[in-house]
């Protein structure tokens, strides 16, 4: 990535539960990120979301039974949130809120968002970084992305 985070470039730092929309008010050499919007999504651990024990299937003759893998509700919520963020980016791009954006997210969430990005958003993406930086302070995010 050749320093795509210049003046007025937006940066989305997201994971499956939180999204920070930042704007670089500085330049590529001296970034100065300002928070433009924060989205948080309540997503309790899977153990708190699944109500039932995993199911079991009878495998033909005899007393042989197999467990059925339970749904990972926590992961499903992360994927749903990624789709919501992609939709929100489309609305923001359509309103002209940003011309260029860098997407920073863990690989799985980044992949999920890519599936939902509208062409109008894809055309404005100038970089992607597969890292989870949502719990880092703003100055740390600036340093890590400027490096």
Buried (B, 14 or more C-beta within 10 A) or exposed (E): EEBBBBEEBBBBBBBBBBBBBBBBEBBBEEBBBEEBBEBEBEBEEBEEBBEEEEEEEEEEEEEEEEEEEEEEBBBBBBBBBBEBBBBBBBEBBEEEBBEBBBBBBBEBBBEBBBEBBBEEBEEBBBBBBEBBBBEBEBEEBBEBBBE
